[in-house]
């Protein structure tokens, strides 16, 4: 049994060190760790309670009491648990740490670089970061410049003004940000959001809250509504609890000749 436990420990350590080297060389991107048990009748209660726990690559796991344990198994002598690694981002991009997302008013700092011409890659990167920032209690923003530079910044409950420090890099950029649950966000873009999109000449502005994700873009055909709203449509939207500001943004986008979409996210 000791030999079995040592083999598991050596296996977990070896995989971790191999991936660490790959990250140093820039051939492996950000990934997360998932604790996996042997899933049989011999698995102890402590390991069952660890099953499925997730941590960032360099983060130490915590047990069910909240105590910090190791970077990977074993949890105890004879432990047979292993780590499954899930790749999150392409090489060259850093992930967001809990500390980075929760510290207010952080000026923009670089996360790495992406191929600005790869629309599928950019969409995947945006979706990943939006999943990270959506539940945060302060506004977080991700900026992808026209050249593919990627930045992260934070603000406060109702704004993320530090991104303005990027200056001309915002021209033609794609920006996404969250509206925290207790913020003044009303399930669509605020007036300040619309001013940012217009005044800084963003290519795309995305937002995400507890229920919806939404996007402003420069293509009027890339929109939920490509024809003016009828009176009936406006009256119907005004009766829905999530749609009053949404309707106002629809009308604003049509006046300006922008594309605007909103959808429910998981």
N, C-alpha and C positions, 0 to 999 in steps of 0.2 A: 504493500500500500504506500509506503514512503517513496518507493521508486515511481509509482504512478503519480503521486503528488508533485515530485520533483520534475517529472517530465512535463506535466501541465504548466508548471511555473516557468520552465525553460522555454516551452513553446510560446506562451504568452509574452514573455520578455523578448524572445527573438523576433517575433512579428512586430512588436512595438518598436524595437530598435531599427529594424529594417525599414519600416515606414518613416521613422524619424529621419533616417539618412535620406530617404527619397524626398522628404519635404525640404531638407537642407539643400539638396541638389536642384530643387525646383521642378521635379518630375511628378510629384504627388501634391494635390491640392488639399484644401481643408477637408477634414473628415471628423466624424464623431464615433464614439465607442458605445457599443451596446453589450451589456452583460448577458451571457447565455449560459444556462445550466445544461447538465447532461440529459435532463428531461426523462428521468426514469424513477423507479420507486426508491432508489437509494439516495436521491437528492435530499439533503437536510432542509429543515425549516428556514434556517438563515439564508441558504442559497436560493430557496424558492422566493423569498422576499426580495432578493437582489435581481431576480430574473427580469430582464427587459429594461433595467435602469440605464439611462443614457447620460453620457458625459462628453465634453469636448476633448479633443485629442490629448492636451496636456493637463487636463483636470483630473484630480483624484476623486474617486467614487466616495459616496457616503452610504453608510448602512442605514437600516430602517430606523435607527435611533438618531440619525443625523451625524454620527461620528465619522470623521474622515478616515478612510482606509487607504488602499493603494491605487496606483494607476491602472492596475489590472489584477485578476486573480493570481494566487489563491486567496480565498477569504479565511481559510483555516487549514490545518494539516489534512491531507487526503482530499482536498477540494479538487473537483474535476471541471470547474467552470472555465469558460474561455471567453474571449472577446470577439465580437463581430464588428468590423469596421465598415462604415457607410460613407462613401465619398459624397461630399456636399458641393464642392466648388472646384473649378478647374485649377490646374497649377498656376501660380502667379497671383492668386487672390487669397487674402486673409479672411477668416471668419470674424464675427463679432463676439466679443466676450461679454458675459453678464455685466461686468464692471463698466465696460465701454458704453453699453446701452442704457445704463441707469445713472450715469454721471451727467448732470445737467450742463448745458451751455459749453459743450466741447467744440472748439473750432475744427474745421474740416482737416482731416488727416488721411493720408493715402492708404488704401487697402490693396492696391495692385493695379493690374492692367488687363483689359480684355480686347479682343478683336472687335473694333467698333462696327465692322461690316458684317458680323455674324449675328443676325437678328435672333436666331433660335437660341444661341448662347446667351445673348443679353437678356432675353425673356426668362431663361432658366435662372440666371443670376438674380434678376429682379424678384422672381418668385421665391427664391431661397431667402434673400434678405428680408422680403416682406413678411415671410413666415416668422422670422426672428424678431422683427421690430413691432409687429402687430400688437402683442399683449403688453408692451412696455408702458409705464406710467408717465413718461415724458415723450415729447416728439423726437423721433430719430429720422434722419434723412440719409439716403444713399444717392450720390451723384455720379453718373457716368458721363464723362465729357465727350465731345464730338471726336476726340482723339483716342478714346477708350480708357482714359484714366478713371479710376474708381475711388471715391472718397466717402467717408462717413463723418457725420456731425450730429450733435444733439442740441436741443433747445430746452424749452420748459413745457408746461402743460399744454399751451395753446399756440406755440410757434417754434420754428427752428431757424431763427434769423442768422445764426452763425454761418450758414452756407453762403450768405451774401459776400463773405470774405473771399470767395473764389473769384469774384470779379468777372472778367471776360471769359473765364473758363465755363461759365454758365451758358454762354451763347451757343445754341444748338445742342445743349446737353439734355439728357434724360434724368429726371429726378423722381424719386419715390419717397414717401414719408408716411408716418402713421398718425392717426388721430386717436389719442388715448381715450379710454372709456369715460373718464370724468371731465373731458375737455369740452370746449364750446363747439366742437365739430358737430355737424348736423347731418351725417350720413352722405356727405358730398363735399365738394371743395368750398372753402371759405373765400371771402372777398380778398383776403391777403394772398391766398393760394393763386387766385385768378390773376391778381396783379403781378405775382412772381412769374407766372407763365408768360404773361404779355410783356412785361417790362424787361425781363432778362432774356427774352426770345428763346425760351426753352423749346426743344423739339417735342418732348413729351413730359407731362407731369402726371404722376400717379399718386394715389392716396389709398390708405387702407384703414378701416376701423373694425369694430368687433363683429360687424355683419357684412359690410360691403367693401369692394375694391372699385376704384374708378380711375378714369384716365382722360386727360385732355391731350389732343395731338393736333397737328397742322393739316390733317386730311379731312375735309368736311364729309367725305363719303365713309370714313371710318367712324361711324356714329350709330347710336341706337335709334336716333331720329334724324332722317335725312330730308324730311319735309316739315314745314311749320306745324306746330301743335294746333290741333283743333280746339274749339271751346270745350267740347265734350271731354277731350283728353286732359285738358288743364283742370277741369272741374273734378274729374276722377282722381287725378294725382293729388289735388289739394285735400282730398278726403282721406288719403293714406298717411299714416303717422311718419313714414320715412321719406316722403316724396316732396315736401314743400320746397326745400332748398334744391333738391334734385331738379325739380321743374325749372327753377330760376336759372340753374346752370345750363340746362338744355336750351333755354331761350337765349341766354348770353352767348353760348357757343354758336348757335345758328346766326345770330346777328353778326358775330365776328368772323364767321366762316371757318370755325374750328370743328374738329371731330371731338365727340364726347361719348364715353361709354361708362356704364356702371353695371356691376354684376355682384351677386352674392358669392362669397368665398366660403370654403370649408372651415 
